[in-house]
Amino acid sequence: MEILIGLARPDYERLLHKVPSQSVLYDLLRRFADRDRWASEKPFSMCVVFECNRDEALTLLEAAKQHRPQALPEIEYGIKLADEKFCR
């Protein structure tokens, strides 16, 4: 199941700089940078949107609990939407 998560750019940047570069989560966050070519214009430049699987989303959630609690509602929302879609 693919999960779509949107983060405010400061939340994304904070997580990217706090997560160890050897972790799977770091790879997930860096994958976004490869798709960020369109994000130079507002409002897109204000947020980061990426796809991940459930395990990656849960790992992101745990990292946010430790490094960026402000991002928790957005991550939880993405997981919740995917769960609701999957359960229908």
Number of C-alpha atoms within 10 A of each C-alpha: 12 15 21 19 20 18 20 16 15 15 19 19 14 14 21 18 12 14 19 12 12 8 9 14 21 17 14 18 21 13 14 15 12 8 12 14 9 8 15 10 9 8 8 14 13 13 15 21 16 17 17 17 14 17 12 17 22 16 13 24 21 14 18 22 13 11 17 18 13 14 22 17 13 16 20 16 15 19 21 13 14 18 14 9 10 10 7 5
